[in-house]
């Protein structure tokens, strides 16, 4: 992950998802329950959790909005696993994907957050639409003297 702002960031040319991705601190196993996910979402004050499969690979992303239907029926939340919910599933972004193309894909799919995975499907981080937009914005024109 790039920690400095490269020259290419001013124009967005040559940037990849790796230049823009951020770590994702909150993850949950796909066999965890809706109640457990809701507890983490509320306790951590986050809007989404990355979902890991039994093998540790990324299975998707679950949001508060995606759990809303289940939370309306509290009797089912303690028995319903995250894998049974409607949550964002792959394909996922990869580090070498061009940032401009990733931003377009996110806009078309109406995604605010996109998991980033390695070649084997393990979670590397996330790409947010906000971060991609900031990095792809053209640099302000220099002031004329």
C-alpha positions in Angstrom: 0.0 0.0 0.0 1.4 3.4 -0.9 1.7 5.7 2.0 2.9 8.8 0.1 1.1 10.6 -2.7 2.8 9.7 -5.9 3.0 12.2 -8.8 0.5 9.9 -10.7 -2.1 10.6 -7.9 -2.5 14.1 -9.2 -3.9 12.9 -12.4 -5.1 9.4 -11.5 -3.0 7.9 -14.2 -1.2 4.7 -13.4 -2.8 4.3 -9.9 -4.0 0.9 -8.9 -6.3 -0.4 -6.2 -3.2 -1.2 -4.1 -2.4 2.6 -4.0 -5.9 3.3 -2.6 -6.9 0.3 -0.5 -7.2 0.6 3.3 -7.0 -2.1 6.0 -10.3 -3.5 7.2 -10.2 -4.1 10.9 -13.6 -5.8 11.3 -14.3 -9.2 9.9 -16.7 -12.0 10.8 -16.9 -15.7 10.0 -19.6 -16.8 7.6 -21.1 -19.2 10.1 -21.5 -16.5 12.7 -25.1 -15.4 13.5 -26.9 -12.3 12.5 -27.0 -11.4 16.2 -23.2 -11.6 16.5 -22.8 -9.5 13.4 -25.2 -6.9 14.7 -23.4 -6.8 18.0 -20.1 -6.1 16.3 -21.6 -3.5 13.9 -23.2 -1.6 16.8 -20.3 -2.0 19.2 -17.6 -1.0 16.8 -19.8 1.8 15.2 -19.1 0.5 11.7 -21.4 0.1 8.7 -20.0 -3.1 7.3 -18.0 -6.3 8.1 -16.0 -8.4 5.7 -17.2 -12.0 5.7 -14.6 -14.9 5.9 -15.3 -18.5 4.9 -14.2 -21.5 6.9 -10.9 -21.5 5.0 -10.2 -17.8 5.7 -11.0 -16.6 2.2 -13.2 -13.6 1.6 -16.8 -14.5 1.1 -18.2 -11.0 0.9 -19.4 -8.0 2.8 -22.3 -7.6 5.1 -23.9 -4.3 6.0 -26.3 -3.0 8.6 -28.8 -2.4 5.8 -28.4 -6.0 4.6 -29.2 -7.3 8.1 -32.2 -5.0 8.6 -34.8 -7.6 7.3 -33.5 -10.2 9.7 -33.3 -7.9 12.7 -37.0 -7.1 12.2 -37.7 -10.7 13.3 -35.6 -11.1 16.4 -36.5 -14.8 17.0 -34.5 -15.8 13.9 -31.4 -13.7 14.4 -29.8 -16.0 16.9 -30.1 -19.0 14.5 -29.5 -17.4 11.1 -25.9 -17.5 9.9 -24.4 -14.7 7.9 -23.9 -17.1 5.0 -27.7 -17.3 4.7 -28.2 -13.5 4.4 -28.2 -11.5 1.2 -24.8 -9.8 1.3 -22.3 -8.5 -1.3 -20.4 -11.4 -2.8 -17.6 -11.5 -5.3 -16.1 -10.8 -7.7 -13.8 -8.7 -5.6 -11.1 -6.2 -6.4 -7.5 -7.2 -6.7 -4.5 -5.0 -6.0 -3.3 -4.6 -9.6 -6.6 -3.5 -10.9 -6.5 0.1 -12.3 -8.0 2.5 -9.8 -10.0 4.4 -12.5 -11.6 1.1 -13.7 -12.3 0.0 -10.1 -14.0 3.4 -9.5 -16.2 2.9 -12.6 -17.1 -0.6 -11.5 -18.0 0.6 -8.0 -20.2 3.4 -9.5 -22.0 1.0 -11.8 -22.6 -1.6 -9.1 -23.5 1.2 -6.6 -20.9 0.0 -4.1 -19.4 2.2 -1.4 -17.0 -0.4 -0.2 -15.3 -3.2 -2.2 -13.2 -6.0 -0.7 -9.7 -6.4 -2.1 -8.3 -9.9 -2.2 -5.1 -11.6 -3.3 -4.8 -14.3 -6.0 -5.9 -17.0 -3.6 -9.0 -15.0 -2.3 -7.6 -13.9 1.0 -8.6 -10.4 2.3 -5.9 -7.7 1.8 -8.1 -4.7 2.6 -10.9 -2.6 1.2 -11.4 0.0 -1.4 -13.9 2.8 -0.6 -15.5 4.9 -3.3 -14.6 8.0 -1.4 -10.9 7.2 -1.3 -10.9 6.4 -5.0 -12.7 9.6 -5.9 -10.2 11.7 -3.9 -7.2 10.1 -5.5 -8.7 10.4 -9.0 -9.6 14.0 -8.7 -7.5 16.2 -11.0 -5.0 18.5 -9.3 -6.1 22.1 -9.0 -4.7 24.3 -11.8 -1.7 26.4 -10.7 -2.4 30.0 -10.0 -1.3 32.4 -12.6 1.0 35.2 -11.5 
